[in-house]
Amino acid sequence: MATAWFLLILLCLLMFVVLDGYDLGIGVATLIERDAQRRRDMLELVAQAWDANESWLVLAAVALWAGFPLAFGAILPNTYLALTVMLLSLIVRGISVEMASQAPPAPKWERAFGVASLAAALAQGVVLASLTANLTVVNGAYSGSPFGSIGWFSVLVVATVTCGYLALGYAYTKGKTAGDLRAHAGRRGTVTTALTSVLAAGCLVAVNGTAAPLNLHSPARAIAFAGLLLFAAIGVVTALVTLRPTSSSDSAPITGLATATVALAIAVVVARYPILIPPALTLNDTVSPPATMVFLAVGIGLNVPLLFFYNWFAHRAFKGKLLSAHENRDLSEAR
């Protein structure tokens, strides 16, 4: 039961990272985009489905709190500051994207959207890095600093997460736009994807110097880890090839990067299972009683297909290319 519940939490987190990752990346990209029309079009891409994407974070938090209370009680106090920044940033993003979308032009709201996106990405990187710290649990309660531990590895992870989100954002933008913005996103996406790959490789090497080193002593574990890294590499290569403006494939870049992200995350889980909190607290050490788990499985389990439907409907309703005002005018004249 503990493993099944952990997989559910992992599913929610991966859905959040991939889906909210691309719209966080688009938000960060608006900060370095000088063209006002491009910024406007990129913001409209996020306005279509951002609320559906962020719903997975709520479900993941509830599942962790109820399913692994000891882990929740140790991880949360260690990341209070980063989580507070992230939640406030997500609130600002939600407000700013709606305000900018409903009453253009709104340069101040657009800037707030970009800054909040960057702050949320940085905070998520800090939270992820904190999971490799040695969390002290005394008599079932967390005992340590409420501000976490910031060091060289945290900086590396923060850079990787932020750059990875930026790559996802450019890949999604290329698939959903046409003309100049599509080509622009493809060029920048190629650079950020290559940089993210280098940073991610650095994280895999550097993590062995933290309190959560990779455990690859078992042959089966090592083979699974290598196989997942191969999938991640294939995803990255696919994205690099199809991000080029000359490539006619629009869905392959985001698919390749999503595959790489999921494969890399699962590879790390395989190399750490069943440790949940460094250095030695396992899933079984932190899981709720069986009766609680059954109750939760019914309640939260019913929400998972609803969220899948919510995401599918949001993206289905806004399928196709987003055309700028200039492109819409040209299309009308052609007709």
SENU-508947 format. One record per residue (C-alpha): residue in three letters; x, y, z negated. Coordinates in steps of 0.001 Angstrom, whole numbers, plus 500000, padded with zeros to 6 digits. Each point is the difference from the previous one (the first is absolute). Example, Ala and Ser with C-alpha at 12.3 -4.5 7.8 and 13.67 -1.06 7.14 Angstrom:
<rec><type>Ala</type><px>512300</px><py>495500</py><pz>492200</pz></rec>
<rec><type>Ser</type><px>501370</px><py>503440</py><pz>500660</pz></rec>
***
This chain:
<rec><type>Met</type><px>500000</px><py>500000</py><pz>500000</pz></rec>
<rec><type>Ala</type><px>502855</px><py>502389</py><pz>499171</pz></rec>
<rec><type>Thr</type><px>501606</px><py>499491</py><pz>503416</pz></rec>
<rec><type>Ala</type><px>496698</px><py>500444</py><pz>501836</pz></rec>
<rec><type>Trp</type><px>499302</px><py>503230</py><pz>498140</pz></rec>
<rec><type>Phe</type><px>503495</px><py>501277</py><pz>500690</pz></rec>
<rec><type>Leu</type><px>499483</px><py>499328</py><pz>503703</pz></rec>
<rec><type>Leu</type><px>496791</px><py>502023</py><pz>499880</pz></rec>
<rec><type>Ile</type><px>501870</px><py>502944</py><pz>498450</pz></rec>
<rec><type>Leu</type><px>502749</px><py>499612</py><pz>502591</pz></rec>
<rec><type>Leu</type><px>497390</px><py>500048</py><pz>502784</pz></rec>
<rec><type>Cys</type><px>498491</px><py>503230</py><pz>498652</pz></rec>
<rec><type>Leu</type><px>503408</px><py>501645</py><pz>499666</pz></rec>
<rec><type>Leu</type><px>501087</px><py>498993</py><pz>503501</pz></rec>
<rec><type>Met</type><px>496746</px><py>501267</py><pz>501486</pz></rec>
<rec><type>Phe</type><px>500540</px><py>503291</py><pz>498201</pz></rec>
<rec><type>Val</type><px>503647</px><py>500289</py><pz>501052</pz></rec>
<rec><type>Val</type><px>499269</px><py>499351</py><pz>503681</pz></rec>
<rec><type>Leu</type><px>496754</px><py>501960</py><pz>500330</pz></rec>
<rec><type>Asp</type><px>500673</px><py>502902</py><pz>497674</pz></rec>
<rec><type>Gly</type><px>503649</px><py>499858</py><pz>501007</pz></rec>
<rec><type>Tyr</type><px>499291</px><py>501127</py><pz>503545</pz></rec>
<rec><type>Asp</type><px>497844</px><py>502943</py><pz>498908</pz></rec>
<rec><type>Leu</type><px>502527</px><py>501027</py><pz>497333</pz></rec>
<rec><type>Gly</type><px>502633</px><py>499831</py><pz>502732</pz></rec>
<rec><type>Ile</type><px>497916</px><py>502194</py><pz>502275</pz></rec>
<rec><type>Gly</type><px>499668</px><py>502491</py><pz>497155</pz></rec>
<rec><type>Val</type><px>503770</px><py>500084</py><pz>499503</pz></rec>
<rec><type>Ala</type><px>500471</px><py>500380</py><pz>503759</pz></rec>
<rec><type>Thr</type><px>497866</px><py>503162</py><pz>500032</pz></rec>
<rec><type>Leu</type><px>502601</px><py>501685</py><pz>497778</pz></rec>
<rec><type>Ile</type><px>502668</px><py>499654</py><pz>502672</pz></rec>
<rec><type>Glu</type><px>497708</px><py>500675</py><pz>502954</pz></rec>
<rec><type>Arg</type><px>500268</px><py>503567</py><pz>501298</pz></rec>
<rec><type>Asp</type><px>497232</px><py>499870</py><pz>502583</pz></rec>
<rec><type>Ala</type><px>496687</px><py>501060</py><pz>498433</pz></rec>
<rec><type>Gln</type><px>497839</px><py>497980</py><pz>502413</pz></rec>
<rec><type>Arg</type><px>501972</px><py>496828</py><pz>499332</pz></rec>
<rec><type>Arg</type><px>499646</px><py>500498</py><pz>496251</pz></rec>
<rec><type>Arg</type><px>496285</px><py>500492</py><pz>500452</pz></rec>
<rec><type>Asp</type><px>499588</px><py>496831</py><pz>502055</pz></rec>
<rec><type>Met</type><px>502059</px><py>497956</py><pz>497531</pz></rec>
<rec><type>Leu</type><px>497877</px><py>501198</py><pz>497088</pz></rec>
<rec><type>Glu</type><px>496843</px><py>499010</py><pz>501865</pz></rec>
<rec><type>Leu</type><px>501365</px><py>496461</py><pz>500328</pz></rec>
<rec><type>Val</type><px>500193</px><py>499768</py><pz>496204</pz></rec>
<rec><type>Ala</type><px>496579</px><py>501583</py><pz>499487</pz></rec>
<rec><type>Gln</type><px>498367</px><py>497066</py><pz>501784</pz></rec>
<rec><type>Ala</type><px>500739</px><py>497244</py><pz>497455</pz></rec>
<rec><type>Trp</type><px>502143</px><py>501176</py><pz>497079</pz></rec>
<rec><type>Asp</type><px>497392</px><py>499250</py><pz>497306</pz></rec>
<rec><type>Ala</type><px>499566</px><py>496398</py><pz>501167</pz></rec>
<rec><type>Asn</type><px>503760</px><py>499487</py><pz>499961</pz></rec>
<rec><type>Glu</type><px>500442</px><py>501193</py><pz>496409</pz></rec>
<rec><type>Ser</type><px>497226</px><py>497767</py><pz>498640</pz></rec>
<rec><type>Trp</type><px>502450</px><py>497087</py><pz>499865</pz></rec>
<rec><type>Leu</type><px>502068</px><py>501770</py><pz>497345</pz></rec>
<rec><type>Val</type><px>497011</px><py>500159</py><pz>497652</pz></rec>
<rec><type>Leu</type><px>499293</px><py>496297</py><pz>500410</pz></rec>
<rec><type>Ala</type><px>503672</px><py>499093</py><pz>499468</pz></rec>
<rec><type>Ala</type><px>500178</px><py>502066</py><pz>496802</pz></rec>
<rec><type>Val</type><px>496849</px><py>498432</py><pz>498557</pz></rec>
<rec><type>Ala</type><px>501176</px><py>496494</py><pz>500926</pz></rec>
<rec><type>Leu</type><px>503380</px><py>500548</py><pz>498319</pz></rec>
<rec><type>Trp</type><px>498454</px><py>501558</py><pz>496887</pz></rec>
<rec><type>Ala</type><px>497485</px><py>497214</py><pz>499511</pz></rec>
<rec><type>Gly</type><px>501996</px><py>497024</py><pz>501304</pz></rec>
<rec><type>Phe</type><px>503436</px><py>500710</py><pz>498517</pz></rec>
<rec><type>Pro</type><px>499407</px><py>502361</py><pz>497034</pz></rec>
<rec><type>Leu</type><px>503476</px><py>499547</py><pz>498527</pz></rec>
<rec><type>Ala</type><px>501624</px><py>500865</py><pz>503337</pz></rec>
<rec><type>Phe</type><px>497676</px><py>502978</py><pz>500425</pz></rec>
<rec><type>Gly</type><px>500799</px><py>501183</py><pz>496480</pz></rec>
<rec><type>Ala</type><px>503739</px><py>499822</py><pz>500705</pz></rec>
<rec><type>Ile</type><px>500089</px><py>501400</py><pz>503538</pz></rec>
<rec><type>Leu</type><px>497622</px><py>502927</py><pz>499448</pz></rec>
<rec><type>Pro</type><px>501832</px><py>501727</py><pz>497091</pz></rec>
<rec><type>Asn</type><px>503289</px><py>499637</py><pz>501867</pz></rec>
<rec><type>Thr</type><px>498583</px><py>501829</py><pz>503022</pz></rec>
<rec><type>Tyr</type><px>497683</px><py>502583</py><pz>498428</pz></rec>
<rec><type>Leu</type><px>501685</px><py>503003</py><pz>501587</pz></rec>
<rec><type>Ala</type><px>500238</px><py>498530</py><pz>503505</pz></rec>
<rec><type>Leu</type><px>496436</px><py>498660</py><pz>499916</pz></rec>
<rec><type>Thr</type><px>498652</px><py>503339</py><pz>498788</pz></rec>
<rec><type>Val</type><px>501756</px><py>501787</py><pz>502868</pz></rec>
<rec><type>Met</type><px>498700</px><py>497411</py><pz>502463</pz></rec>
<rec><type>Leu</type><px>496376</px><py>500227</py><pz>498846</pz></rec>
<rec><type>Leu</type><px>499993</px><py>503803</py><pz>499963</pz></rec>
<rec><type>Ser</type><px>501574</px><py>500004</py><pz>503464</pz></rec>
<rec><type>Leu</type><px>497360</px><py>497613</py><pz>501352</pz></rec>
<rec><type>Ile</type><px>497277</px><py>502264</py><pz>498601</pz></rec>
<rec><type>Val</type><px>501556</px><py>503057</py><pz>501655</pz></rec>
<rec><type>Arg</type><px>500338</px><py>498065</py><pz>503274</pz></rec>
<rec><type>Gly</type><px>496340</px><py>499055</py><pz>499976</pz></rec>
<rec><type>Ile</type><px>498865</px><py>503561</py><pz>499384</pz></rec>
<rec><type>Ser</type><px>502411</px><py>501616</py><pz>502434</pz></rec>
<rec><type>Val</type><px>499326</px><py>497631</py><pz>502905</pz></rec>
<rec><type>Glu</type><px>496251</px><py>500566</py><pz>499725</pz></rec>
<rec><type>Met</type><px>500348</px><py>503772</py><pz>499631</pz></rec>
<rec><type>Ala</type><px>502413</px><py>500261</py><pz>502929</pz></rec>
<rec><type>Ser</type><px>497858</px><py>497725</py><pz>502171</pz></rec>
<rec><type>Gln</type><px>496723</px><py>501819</py><pz>499318</pz></rec>
<rec><type>Ala</type><px>501222</px><py>503599</py><pz>500276</pz></rec>
<rec><type>Pro</type><px>502881</px><py>500361</py><pz>502468</pz></rec>
<rec><type>Pro</type><px>502367</px><py>501711</py><pz>500274</pz></rec>
<rec><type>Ala</type><px>501137</px><py>499474</py><pz>496416</pz></rec>
<rec><type>Pro</type><px>503814</px><py>500184</py><pz>499842</pz></rec>
<rec><type>Lys</type><px>500110</px><py>500112</py><pz>496193</pz></rec>
<rec><type>Trp</type><px>497871</px><py>496863</py><pz>499677</pz></rec>
<rec><type>Glu</type><px>502104</px><py>498302</py><pz>502672</pz></rec>
<rec><type>Arg</type><px>503147</px><py>500845</py><pz>498044</pz></rec>
<rec><type>Ala</type><px>498426</px><py>498719</py><pz>496780</pz></rec>
<rec><type>Phe</type><px>499117</px><py>496775</py><pz>501806</pz></rec>
<rec><type>Gly</type><px>503594</px><py>499518</py><pz>501126</pz></rec>
<rec><type>Val</type><px>501583</px><py>500822</py><pz>496632</pz></rec>
<rec><type>Ala</type><px>497572</px><py>497747</py><pz>498126</pz></rec>
<rec><type>Ser</type><px>500700</px><py>497161</py><pz>502452</pz></rec>
<rec><type>Leu</type><px>503721</px><py>500342</py><pz>499415</pz></rec>
<rec><type>Ala</type><px>499572</px><py>500137</py><pz>496220</pz></rec>
<rec><type>Ala</type><px>497809</px><py>496868</py><pz>500043</pz></rec>
<rec><type>Ala</type><px>502545</px><py>498106</py><pz>502113</pz></rec>
<rec><type>Leu</type><px>502885</px><py>501008</py><pz>497733</pz></rec>
<rec><type>Ala</type><px>498042</px><py>499023</py><pz>496886</pz></rec>
<rec><type>Gln</type><px>499139</px><py>496588</py><pz>501436</pz></rec>
<rec><type>Gly</type><px>503676</px><py>499425</py><pz>500691</pz></rec>
<rec><type>Val</type><px>500821</px><py>500782</py><pz>496366</pz></rec>
<rec><type>Val</type><px>497306</px><py>497575</py><pz>498797</pz></rec>
<rec><type>Leu</type><px>501321</px><py>497245</py><pz>502262</pz></rec>
<rec><type>Ala</type><px>503573</px><py>500540</py><pz>498828</pz></rec>
<rec><type>Ser</type><px>498889</px><py>499873</py><pz>496360</pz></rec>
<rec><type>Leu</type><px>498864</px><py>496387</py><pz>500512</pz></rec>
<rec><type>Thr</type><px>503673</px><py>499033</py><pz>500180</pz></rec>
<rec><type>Ala</type><px>500776</px><py>501543</py><pz>496586</pz></rec>
<rec><type>Asn</type><px>500335</px><py>497972</py><pz>496805</pz></rec>
<rec><type>Leu</type><px>496654</px><py>500713</py><pz>498310</pz></rec>
<rec><type>Thr</type><px>500127</px><py>499354</py><pz>496259</pz></rec>
<rec><type>Val</type><px>496903</px><py>498359</py><pz>498510</pz></rec>
<rec><type>Val</type><px>499861</px><py>499658</py><pz>496201</pz></rec>
<rec><type>Asn</type><px>497101</px><py>498125</py><pz>498344</pz></rec>
<rec><type>Gly</type><px>497967</px><py>500203</py><pz>503172</pz></rec>
<rec><type>Ala</type><px>500455</px><py>503766</py><pz>500463</pz></rec>
<rec><type>Tyr</type><px>502309</px><py>502073</py><pz>502157</pz></rec>
<rec><type>Ser</type><px>502929</px><py>501531</py><pz>498147</pz></rec>
<rec><type>Gly</type><px>501993</px><py>502512</py><pz>501995</pz></rec>
<rec><type>Ser</type><px>500075</px><py>503416</py><pz>501608</pz></rec>
<rec><type>Pro</type><px>496699</px><py>501339</py><pz>501405</pz></rec>
<rec><type>Phe</type><px>501947</px><py>501605</py><pz>502860</pz></rec>
<rec><type>Gly</type><px>501466</px><py>496827</py><pz>501477</pz></rec>
<rec><type>Ser</type><px>503550</px><py>499679</py><pz>501204</pz></rec>
<rec><type>Ile</type><px>501279</px><py>502039</py><pz>502939</pz></rec>
<rec><type>Gly</type><px>503305</px><py>498963</py><pz>501542</pz></rec>
<rec><type>Trp</type><px>501787</px><py>499406</py><pz>503273</pz></rec>
<rec><type>Phe</type><px>497769</px><py>497047</py><pz>500908</pz></rec>
<rec><type>Ser</type><px>496881</px><py>502106</py><pz>499448</pz></rec>
<rec><type>Val</type><px>501319</px><py>502587</py><pz>502467</pz></rec>
<rec><type>Leu</type><px>500629</px><py>497283</py><pz>502598</pz></rec>
<rec><type>Val</type><px>496522</px><py>498515</py><pz>499582</pz></rec>
<rec><type>Val</type><px>498325</px><py>503411</py><pz>500126</pz></rec>
<rec><type>Ala</type><px>501806</px><py>500786</py><pz>503272</pz></rec>
<rec><type>Thr</type><px>499031</px><py>496610</py><pz>501444</pz></rec>
<rec><type>Val</type><px>496322</px><py>500275</py><pz>499080</pz></rec>
<rec><type>Thr</type><px>499665</px><py>503565</py><pz>501266</pz></rec>
<rec><type>Cys</type><px>501802</px><py>499262</py><pz>503261</pz></rec>
<rec><type>Gly</type><px>497975</px><py>496801</py><pz>500440</pz></rec>
<rec><type>Tyr</type><px>496738</px><py>501886</py><pz>499591</pz></rec>
<rec><type>Leu</type><px>501224</px><py>502574</py><pz>502517</pz></rec>
<rec><type>Ala</type><px>500728</px><py>497224</py><pz>502505</pz></rec>
<rec><type>Leu</type><px>496517</px><py>498510</py><pz>499464</pz></rec>
<rec><type>Gly</type><px>498498</px><py>503454</py><pz>500498</pz></rec>
<rec><type>Tyr</type><px>501768</px><py>500574</py><pz>503304</pz></rec>
<rec><type>Ala</type><px>499126</px><py>496488</py><pz>501200</pz></rec>
<rec><type>Tyr</type><px>496320</px><py>500549</py><pz>499237</pz></rec>
<rec><type>Thr</type><px>500078</px><py>503444</py><pz>501607</pz></rec>
<rec><type>Lys</type><px>501466</px><py>498598</py><pz>503206</pz></rec>
<rec><type>Gly</type><px>497214</px><py>497444</py><pz>500177</pz></rec>
<rec><type>Lys</type><px>497192</px><py>502481</py><pz>499383</pz></rec>
<rec><type>Thr</type><px>501053</px><py>502993</py><pz>502090</pz></rec>
<rec><type>Ala</type><px>500850</px><py>500840</py><pz>503587</pz></rec>
<rec><type>Gly</type><px>502224</px><py>502347</py><pz>501930</pz></rec>
<rec><type>Asp</type><px>502678</px><py>502070</py><pz>498316</pz></rec>
<rec><type>Leu</type><px>499189</px><py>498958</py><pz>496425</pz></rec>
<rec><type>Arg</type><px>500181</px><py>496312</py><pz>500935</pz></rec>
<rec><type>Ala</type><px>503448</px><py>500410</py><pz>501538</pz></rec>
<rec><type>His</type><px>501166</px><py>502170</py><pz>497106</pz></rec>
<rec><type>Ala</type><px>498855</px><py>497427</py><pz>497423</pz></rec>
<rec><type>Gly</type><px>501704</px><py>497204</py><pz>501931</pz></rec>
<rec><type>Arg</type><px>503359</px><py>501765</py><pz>500038</pz></rec>
<rec><type>Arg</type><px>499954</px><py>500904</py><pz>496327</pz></rec>
<rec><type>Gly</type><px>498571</px><py>496625</py><pz>499046</pz></rec>
<rec><type>Thr</type><px>502932</px><py>498228</py><pz>501617</pz></rec>
<rec><type>Val</type><px>502489</px><py>501971</py><pz>497900</pz></rec>
<rec><type>Thr</type><px>498121</px><py>499574</py><pz>496717</pz></rec>
<rec><type>Thr</type><px>499455</px><py>496273</py><pz>500601</pz></rec>
<rec><type>Ala</type><px>503711</px><py>499443</py><pz>500558</pz></rec>
<rec><type>Leu</type><px>500862</px><py>502039</py><pz>496890</pz></rec>
<rec><type>Thr</type><px>497443</px><py>498129</py><pz>497892</pz></rec>
<rec><type>Ser</type><px>501495</px><py>496674</py><pz>501085</pz></rec>
<rec><type>Val</type><px>503446</px><py>501072</py><pz>498829</pz></rec>
<rec><type>Leu</type><px>498652</px><py>501290</py><pz>496685</pz></rec>
<rec><type>Ala</type><px>497933</px><py>496842</py><pz>499405</pz></rec>
<rec><type>Ala</type><px>503038</px><py>497821</py><pz>500632</pz></rec>
<rec><type>Gly</type><px>501900</px><py>502110</py><pz>497498</pz></rec>
<rec><type>Cys</type><px>497247</px><py>499466</py><pz>497417</pz></rec>
<rec><type>Leu</type><px>500162</px><py>496215</py><pz>500448</pz></rec>
<rec><type>Val</type><px>503735</px><py>500050</py><pz>499353</pz></rec>
<rec><type>Ala</type><px>499884</px><py>502526</py><pz>497149</pz></rec>
<rec><type>Val</type><px>497109</px><py>498348</py><pz>498108</pz></rec>
<rec><type>Asn</type><px>502406</px><py>497310</py><pz>498790</pz></rec>
<rec><type>Gly</type><px>501638</px><py>502669</py><pz>497870</pz></rec>
<rec><type>Thr</type><px>496761</px><py>500680</py><pz>498091</pz></rec>
<rec><type>Ala</type><px>498115</px><py>498079</py><pz>497295</pz></rec>
<rec><type>Ala</type><px>498001</px><py>498215</py><pz>502736</pz></rec>
<rec><type>Pro</type><px>502533</px><py>498264</py><pz>502284</pz></rec>
<rec><type>Leu</type><px>498806</px><py>497690</py><pz>502770</pz></rec>
<rec><type>Asn</type><px>499904</px><py>496321</py><pz>499044</pz></rec>
<rec><type>Leu</type><px>500997</px><py>497990</py><pz>503076</pz></rec>
<rec><type>His</type><px>501655</px><py>497051</py><pz>498283</pz></rec>
<rec><type>Ser</type><px>497325</px><py>497544</py><pz>501145</pz></rec>
<rec><type>Pro</type><px>500417</px><py>498864</py><pz>503651</pz></rec>
<rec><type>Ala</type><px>496245</px><py>500173</py><pz>500628</pz></rec>
<rec><type>Arg</type><px>499835</px><py>503502</py><pz>498557</pz></rec>
<rec><type>Ala</type><px>502998</px><py>501131</py><pz>502060</pz></rec>
<rec><type>Ile</type><px>498524</px><py>498573</py><pz>503215</pz></rec>
<rec><type>Ala</type><px>496642</px><py>501687</py><pz>499379</pz></rec>
<rec><type>Phe</type><px>501749</px><py>503280</py><pz>499243</pz></rec>
<rec><type>Ala</type><px>502077</px><py>499805</py><pz>503181</pz></rec>
<rec><type>Gly</type><px>496954</px><py>499093</py><pz>502082</pz></rec>
<rec><type>Leu</type><px>498039</px><py>502981</py><pz>498697</pz></rec>
<rec><type>Leu</type><px>502924</px><py>502316</py><pz>500692</pz></rec>
<rec><type>Leu</type><px>500040</px><py>498651</py><pz>503557</pz></rec>
<rec><type>Phe</type><px>496320</px><py>500906</py><pz>500358</pz></rec>
<rec><type>Ala</type><px>500790</px><py>503474</py><pz>498658</pz></rec>
<rec><type>Ala</type><px>502851</px><py>500392</py><pz>502491</pz></rec>
<rec><type>Ile</type><px>497731</px><py>498943</py><pz>502880</pz></rec>
<rec><type>Gly</type><px>497438</px><py>502574</py><pz>498883</pz></rec>
<rec><type>Val</type><px>502617</px><py>502748</py><pz>499899</pz></rec>
<rec><type>Val</type><px>501380</px><py>499100</py><pz>503439</pz></rec>
<rec><type>Thr</type><px>496469</px><py>499939</py><pz>501419</pz></rec>
<rec><type>Ala</type><px>499345</px><py>503460</py><pz>498585</pz></rec>
<rec><type>Leu</type><px>503286</px><py>501410</py><pz>501300</pz></rec>
<rec><type>Val</type><px>499372</px><py>498690</py><pz>503506</pz></rec>
<rec><type>Thr</type><px>496369</px><py>501138</py><pz>500224</pz></rec>
<rec><type>Leu</type><px>500408</px><py>503359</py><pz>498287</pz></rec>
<rec><type>Arg</type><px>501793</px><py>501330</py><pz>503065</pz></rec>
<rec><type>Pro</type><px>497806</px><py>502529</py><pz>501829</pz></rec>
<rec><type>Thr</type><px>500361</px><py>497968</py><pz>503202</pz></rec>
<rec><type>Ser</type><px>498442</px><py>496932</py><pz>498369</pz></rec>
<rec><type>Ser</type><px>496338</px><py>499496</py><pz>500878</pz></rec>
<rec><type>Ser</type><px>499287</px><py>498026</py><pz>496827</pz></rec>
<rec><type>Asp</type><px>498263</px><py>502139</py><pz>497381</pz></rec>
<rec><type>Ser</type><px>499026</px><py>497423</py><pz>497378</pz></rec>
<rec><type>Ala</type><px>503320</px><py>498116</py><pz>499876</pz></rec>
<rec><type>Pro</type><px>501993</px><py>502634</py><pz>498025</pz></rec>
<rec><type>Ile</type><px>497658</px><py>500127</py><pz>497006</pz></rec>
<rec><type>Thr</type><px>499466</px><py>496227</py><pz>500171</pz></rec>
<rec><type>Gly</type><px>503745</px><py>499379</py><pz>500015</pz></rec>
<rec><type>Leu</type><px>500654</px><py>502327</py><pz>497063</pz></rec>
<rec><type>Ala</type><px>497083</px><py>498592</py><pz>498019</pz></rec>
<rec><type>Thr</type><px>501349</px><py>496489</py><pz>500592</pz></rec>
<rec><type>Ala</type><px>503464</px><py>501068</py><pz>498894</pz></rec>
<rec><type>Thr</type><px>498651</px><py>501681</py><pz>496855</pz></rec>
<rec><type>Val</type><px>497894</px><py>497018</py><pz>498953</pz></rec>
<rec><type>Ala</type><px>502738</px><py>497455</py><pz>500779</pz></rec>
<rec><type>Leu</type><px>502616</px><py>501962</py><pz>498046</pz></rec>
<rec><type>Ala</type><px>497723</px><py>500395</py><pz>496976</pz></rec>
<rec><type>Ile</type><px>499121</px><py>496294</py><pz>499960</pz></rec>
<rec><type>Ala</type><px>503686</px><py>499110</py><pz>500377</pz></rec>
<rec><type>Val</type><px>500830</px><py>501961</py><pz>496849</pz></rec>
<rec><type>Val</type><px>497098</px><py>498350</py><pz>498146</pz></rec>
<rec><type>Val</type><px>501251</px><py>496557</py><pz>501072</pz></rec>
<rec><type>Ala</type><px>503461</px><py>500866</py><pz>498706</pz></rec>
<rec><type>Arg</type><px>498613</px><py>501149</py><pz>496633</pz></rec>
<rec><type>Tyr</type><px>497102</px><py>497598</py><pz>499323</pz></rec>
<rec><type>Pro</type><px>498753</px><py>499352</py><pz>497326</pz></rec>
<rec><type>Ile</type><px>501705</px><py>502928</py><pz>498205</pz></rec>
<rec><type>Leu</type><px>497613</px><py>502929</py><pz>499681</pz></rec>
<rec><type>Ile</type><px>501849</px><py>502274</py><pz>497572</pz></rec>
<rec><type>Pro</type><px>503815</px><py>500012</py><pz>499854</pz></rec>
<rec><type>Pro</type><px>501870</px><py>498280</py><pz>498675</pz></rec>
<rec><type>Ala</type><px>497912</px><py>496915</py><pz>499139</pz></rec>
<rec><type>Leu</type><px>496243</px><py>500591</py><pz>499509</pz></rec>
<rec><type>Thr</type><px>498135</px><py>497706</py><pz>502420</pz></rec>
<rec><type>Leu</type><px>496463</px><py>500016</py><pz>501366</pz></rec>
<rec><type>Asn</type><px>498881</px><py>497445</py><pz>497413</pz></rec>
<rec><type>Asp</type><px>501473</px><py>502101</py><pz>497179</pz></rec>
<rec><type>Thr</type><px>497860</px><py>503005</py><pz>500868</pz></rec>
<rec><type>Val</type><px>496768</px><py>498556</py><pz>501433</pz></rec>
<rec><type>Ser</type><px>496562</px><py>500440</py><pz>498380</pz></rec>
<rec><type>Pro</type><px>498065</px><py>497037</py><pz>498491</pz></rec>
<rec><type>Pro</type><px>498357</px><py>497604</py><pz>502513</pz></rec>
<rec><type>Ala</type><px>496437</px><py>501121</py><pz>499176</pz></rec>
<rec><type>Thr</type><px>500957</px><py>503616</py><pz>500716</pz></rec>
<rec><type>Met</type><px>501603</px><py>499027</py><pz>503284</pz></rec>
<rec><type>Val</type><px>496871</px><py>498174</py><pz>501180</pz></rec>
<rec><type>Phe</type><px>497842</px><py>503004</py><pz>499170</pz></rec>
<rec><type>Leu</type><px>502383</px><py>502325</py><pz>501816</pz></rec>
<rec><type>Ala</type><px>500220</px><py>497714</py><pz>503018</pz></rec>
<rec><type>Val</type><px>496259</px><py>500373</py><pz>500535</pz></rec>
<rec><type>Gly</type><px>499885</px><py>503771</py><pz>499470</pz></rec>
<rec><type>Ile</type><px>503119</px><py>501053</py><pz>501871</pz></rec>
<rec><type>Gly</type><px>499771</px><py>497184</py><pz>502539</pz></rec>
<rec><type>Leu</type><px>496712</px><py>501413</py><pz>501261</pz></rec>
<rec><type>Asn</type><px>501618</px><py>503379</py><pz>500628</pz></rec>
<rec><type>Val</type><px>502819</px><py>498710</py><pz>502205</pz></rec>
<rec><type>Pro</type><px>497802</px><py>499171</py><pz>503029</pz></rec>
<rec><type>Leu</type><px>498174</px><py>503306</py><pz>499495</pz></rec>
<rec><type>Leu</type><px>503278</px><py>501897</py><pz>500221</pz></rec>
<rec><type>Phe</type><px>501022</px><py>498037</py><pz>503096</pz></rec>
<rec><type>Phe</type><px>496680</px><py>500932</py><pz>501590</pz></rec>
<rec><type>Tyr</type><px>500412</px><py>503639</py><pz>498905</pz></rec>
<rec><type>Asn</type><px>503429</px><py>500214</py><pz>501649</pz></rec>
<rec><type>Trp</type><px>498843</px><py>498188</py><pz>503117</pz></rec>
<rec><type>Phe</type><px>496971</px><py>502254</py><pz>500394</pz></rec>
<rec><type>Ala</type><px>501978</px><py>503217</py><pz>499408</pz></rec>
<rec><type>His</type><px>502592</px><py>499114</py><pz>502632</pz></rec>
<rec><type>Arg</type><px>497396</px><py>498534</py><pz>502360</pz></rec>
<rec><type>Ala</type><px>497885</px><py>503164</py><pz>499832</pz></rec>
<rec><type>Phe</type><px>503000</px><py>502124</py><pz>501025</pz></rec>
<rec><type>Lys</type><px>501588</px><py>497586</py><pz>502465</pz></rec>
<rec><type>Gly</type><px>501661</px><py>501309</py><pz>503125</pz></rec>
<rec><type>Lys</type><px>502232</px><py>502983</py><pz>500611</pz></rec>
<rec><type>Leu</type><px>499749</px><py>503305</py><pz>498180</pz></rec>
<rec><type>Leu</type><px>500108</px><py>502739</py><pz>502621</pz></rec>
<rec><type>Ser</type><px>501031</px><py>503549</py><pz>499149</pz></rec>
<rec><type>Ala</type><px>497857</px><py>502975</py><pz>500959</pz></rec>
<rec><type>His</type><px>502227</px><py>500617</py><pz>503036</pz></rec>
<rec><type>Glu</type><px>499714</px><py>496387</py><pz>501171</pz></rec>
<rec><type>Asn</type><px>496223</px><py>499996</py><pz>499477</pz></rec>
<rec><type>Arg</type><px>499723</px><py>503133</py><pz>502127</pz></rec>
<rec><type>Asp</type><px>502068</px><py>498427</py><pz>502786</pz></rec>
<rec><type>Leu</type><px>497861</px><py>496854</py><pz>499866</pz></rec>
<rec><type>Ser</type><px>496804</px><py>502045</py><pz>500243</pz></rec>
<rec><type>Glu</type><px>501325</px><py>501929</py><pz>502996</pz></rec>
<rec><type>Ala</type><px>500989</px><py>496740</py><pz>501714</pz></rec>
<rec><type>Arg</type><px>496477</px><py>498719</py><pz>499627</pz></rec>
***
